[in-house]
Amino acid sequence: QVQLVESGGGLVQAGGSLRLSCAASGSIFSINVMGWFRQAPGKQRELVATIISGGGTNYADSVKGRFTISRDNDKNTVYLQMNSLKPEDTAVYYCLLNQWSRNYWGQGTQVTVSS
């Protein structure tokens, strides 16, 4: 079993910053992909950023240059530093762990950016 616990969401003004964290526990293998997706009301869940265990990253075009994903393999934790936040970044942010072709999701954390 794998559990993912997210933290760090909240309310921030446009132009502000937030840092999300997601700690994974349980049967975690050394080779995996961790990442963040988001879902705004009435919209489909979309990729924000992913990072493989070796450190390679991938970002959605909408967040490039503003968001940075990182991970601590010793702690099985992934982070998302979000800067220059915009109202359109408002969404529930979900943590993802993919290992052995199976996806595990966190419960989600709300990020609200006011204009």
The 8 nearest C-alpha neighbors of each residue, nearest first, counted from 0:
[[1, 25, 26, 2, 24, 27, 103, 3],
 [0, 2, 25, 24, 26, 3, 23, 103],
 [1, 3, 24, 23, 25, 4, 0, 105],
 [4, 2, 23, 105, 22, 21, 5, 104],
 [3, 5, 22, 21, 105, 23, 2, 6],
 [6, 4, 21, 20, 105, 108, 3, 22],
 [7, 5, 20, 19, 8, 21, 108, 4],
 [6, 8, 19, 18, 20, 9, 17, 5],
 [9, 7, 110, 109, 108, 6, 19, 17],
 [8, 10, 110, 109, 111, 11, 7, 17],
 [9, 11, 111, 112, 110, 12, 8, 113],
 [12, 10, 112, 15, 113, 111, 9, 13],
 [13, 11, 113, 112, 15, 114, 14, 10],
 [12, 14, 85, 114, 84, 15, 113, 112],
 [13, 15, 83, 84, 12, 85, 16, 82],
 [16, 14, 13, 83, 84, 12, 11, 82],
 [17, 15, 82, 81, 84, 83, 14, 18],
 [16, 18, 81, 80, 19, 82, 7, 8],
 [19, 17, 80, 79, 7, 81, 20, 78],
 [18, 20, 7, 79, 78, 6, 8, 80],
 [21, 19, 78, 6, 5, 77, 7, 79],
 [22, 20, 5, 77, 4, 76, 3, 94],
 [23, 21, 76, 4, 3, 75, 5, 20],
 [24, 22, 3, 75, 2, 76, 21, 4],
 [25, 23, 2, 1, 3, 22, 27, 26],
 [24, 26, 1, 0, 27, 2, 23, 3],
 [25, 27, 1, 0, 28, 24, 2, 23],
 [28, 26, 25, 29, 24, 1, 23, 75],
 [29, 27, 30, 26, 31, 98, 99, 25],
 [28, 30, 31, 27, 52, 72, 98, 75],
 [31, 29, 28, 52, 98, 32, 51, 53],
 [32, 30, 98, 52, 97, 51, 29, 33],
 [31, 33, 51, 97, 50, 96, 52, 98],
 [34, 32, 96, 95, 50, 49, 97, 51],
 [33, 35, 49, 95, 48, 94, 50, 96],
 [34, 36, 94, 48, 47, 93, 95, 49],
 [35, 37, 46, 47, 93, 45, 92, 44],
 [38, 36, 92, 44, 45, 91, 93, 90],
 [37, 39, 44, 90, 91, 43, 42, 45],
 [38, 40, 90, 42, 41, 91, 89, 37],
 [41, 39, 42, 38, 90, 43, 91, 89],
 [40, 42, 39, 43, 38, 44, 90, 91],
 [43, 41, 39, 40, 38, 44, 45, 37],
 [44, 42, 38, 45, 41, 39, 40, 37],
 [43, 45, 38, 37, 36, 42, 46, 39],
 [46, 44, 36, 37, 43, 38, 47, 42],
 [45, 47, 36, 48, 59, 35, 37, 44],
 [46, 48, 36, 59, 35, 58, 45, 37],
 [49, 47, 58, 35, 57, 34, 46, 59],
 [50, 48, 34, 57, 56, 33, 35, 58],
 [49, 51, 56, 33, 55, 32, 54, 34],
 [52, 50, 32, 54, 53, 55, 31, 33],
 [51, 53, 54, 31, 30, 32, 50, 29],
 [54, 52, 51, 55, 50, 30, 31, 32],
 [55, 53, 51, 52, 50, 56, 69, 70],
 [56, 54, 51, 50, 53, 57, 52, 49],
 [57, 55, 50, 49, 54, 51, 58, 48],
 [56, 58, 49, 48, 50, 59, 55, 47],
 [59, 57, 48, 47, 63, 60, 49, 62],
 [58, 60, 47, 61, 62, 48, 46, 63],
 [59, 61, 63, 62, 58, 47, 64, 57],
 [60, 62, 59, 63, 58, 47, 65, 64],
 [63, 61, 65, 60, 66, 59, 64, 58],
 [64, 62, 60, 65, 61, 58, 66, 59],
 [63, 65, 66, 62, 67, 82, 61, 60],
 [66, 64, 82, 62, 63, 83, 81, 67],
 [67, 65, 81, 80, 62, 82, 64, 63],
 [68, 66, 80, 79, 69, 81, 65, 64],
 [69, 67, 79, 78, 80, 48, 66, 50],
 [70, 68, 78, 77, 67, 79, 50, 71],
 [69, 71, 77, 76, 78, 72, 68, 75],
 [70, 72, 76, 74, 73, 75, 77, 69],
 [71, 73, 75, 74, 70, 76, 52, 29],
 [72, 74, 71, 75, 76, 70, 29, 77],
 [73, 75, 76, 72, 71, 22, 23, 70],
 [76, 74, 72, 23, 73, 71, 22, 77],
 [75, 77, 22, 74, 71, 21, 70, 23],
 [76, 78, 70, 21, 69, 20, 71, 22],
 [79, 77, 20, 69, 19, 68, 70, 21],
 [78, 80, 68, 19, 18, 67, 81, 20],
 [79, 81, 18, 67, 66, 17, 68, 78],
 [80, 82, 66, 17, 16, 18, 79, 65],
 [81, 83, 16, 65, 84, 66, 15, 80],
 [84, 82, 14, 15, 65, 16, 85, 81],
 [83, 85, 14, 13, 82, 15, 16, 88],
 [84, 86, 13, 87, 88, 112, 14, 83],
 [87, 85, 112, 88, 89, 113, 114, 13],
 [86, 88, 89, 85, 112, 90, 84, 39],
 [89, 87, 86, 85, 90, 84, 112, 111],
 [90, 88, 111, 87, 110, 112, 86, 39],
 [91, 89, 39, 38, 110, 37, 92, 109],
 [90, 92, 109, 38, 108, 37, 107, 110],
 [93, 91, 37, 108, 107, 36, 90, 109],
 [94, 92, 107, 36, 35, 105, 37, 95],
 [93, 95, 35, 105, 104, 34, 21, 36],
 [96, 94, 104, 34, 33, 103, 35, 97],
 [95, 97, 33, 103, 32, 102, 98, 104],
 [98, 96, 102, 32, 101, 31, 100, 103],
 [97, 99, 31, 100, 101, 96, 32, 102],
 [98, 100, 101, 97, 31, 102, 28, 30],
 [101, 99, 98, 97, 102, 31, 32, 96],
 [100, 102, 97, 98, 99, 103, 96, 31],
 [103, 101, 97, 96, 104, 100, 95, 98],
 [102, 104, 96, 95, 97, 101, 105, 1],
 [105, 103, 95, 94, 3, 96, 102, 106],
 [104, 106, 3, 94, 107, 93, 4, 5],
 [105, 107, 104, 93, 108, 4, 5, 3],
 [108, 106, 93, 92, 105, 91, 5, 109],
 [107, 109, 92, 91, 8, 5, 110, 93],
 [110, 108, 91, 8, 90, 9, 92, 111],
 [109, 111, 8, 9, 89, 90, 91, 10],
 [110, 112, 89, 10, 9, 11, 109, 113],
 [113, 111, 86, 11, 12, 89, 13, 10],
 [112, 114, 12, 13, 86, 11, 111, 10],
 [113, 13, 86, 12, 112, 85, 14, 11]]
